[in-house]
Amino acid sequence: MSATLKKSTSNGSEKSETTEEQQAKISEIRKLIGPLPEKLAIYCSDAAIARYLRARNWNVKKATKMLKETLKWRAEYKPEEIRWEEIAHEAETGKIYRANYADKHGRTVLVMRPSCQNTKSTKGQIRYLVYCMENAILNFPPDKEQMVWLIDFNGYNMSHTSMKVTRETAHVLQDHYPERLGVAILYNPPKFFEPFWKVVKPFLEPKTQKKVKFVYSDDPSSRKIMEDLFDMEKLESAFGGNDDSGFNISHYAERMREDDKRMPGFWTRGNPPSAAPPQQIPTLPVDLNSINLNSDSNAFDNGKVDGSPNHISDSETLSPNGSLLVNEGNDNGTREIH
């Protein structure tokens, strides 16, 4: 059994599962999904299925529905085929980029600066967000499956937030990248953010509450949070660190082009780590009709993530463009809180 499953201990309101029960549910999901073309089967490692189960509180049918939707999305959207030249214009201001350092736990770091928004295209912004998520995952160490978001609110105001982009961002992250967020640092957020967070917080699972941290540069205790998570010599000066090199689009473009060369070989047999693909049909092309979202549709409960109206998951809470989000009682609907 993979180390990932052994690490997936329960806490808070999450249902307690033994590793044997976890593996049994993973196997059950494989049967429910059925045979897949090889190009889709490689996304169904034990670790991946376990993430979808955790996101749906180990409810097999809800997790299966969620995973099927992601498989259809990946087949249509082809996120692994996005390349730097397609989205380079979105990156020019450094609104989202992968840092050249990890946190002390070895997790990949995505830096986000909502005030640096430089385009109006929802399609282009989401395309770039997906590229950044895929690139972050590409650079995960073998034993990691979550990332860190460093969200810099310097210069932020409400004009930088689009409801349409926020909703689409929430949809993509919560539905197709579950359990990928390890911690989100909100650095110098507007003062009105924290009161709203206090309203939202009681509705979140304890494990999710711990993932969101408010940090203020003028608060000494905040430096302790950053020192605990990062090597201050490598951390950017914008976040209180000692590295003042800043974002350089030319240097970043070189890194991304090199990463693009690695991407085709990443999603192959054996990647990501702990991959254990389900039954495959190697010779078949990707057939969207083979993923029947309506199968056993009556058995899927459209209620909350954990079957309770009292808790929502991490990906339904925070948007990288600077908005707090609250789930409104279904798998996709969100309400934006400014």
Buried (B, 14 or more C-beta within 10 A) or exposed (E): EBEBBEEBEBEEBBEEBEBEEBBEBBEBBBEBBEEBBBBBBBBBBBBBBBBBBBBBBBBBBBBBBBBBBBBBBBBEBEBBEBBBEBBBEBBBBBBBBBBEBBBEEEBBBBBBBBBBBEBEEBEBBBBBBBBBBBBBBBBBEEEBBBBBBBBBBEEBEEEBBBEEBBBBBBBBBBBBBBBBBBBBBBBBBBEEBEEBBEEBBEBBBEBBBEBBBBBBEEEEEBBEBBBEBBBBEBBBEBBBBEBEEEBEEEEBBEBBEEBBEEBEEBBEEEBBBBBEBBEBBEEEEBEEEBBEEEBEEEEBEEBBBBEEEEBBBBBBBBBBBBBBBBBEEEBBEBEBBE
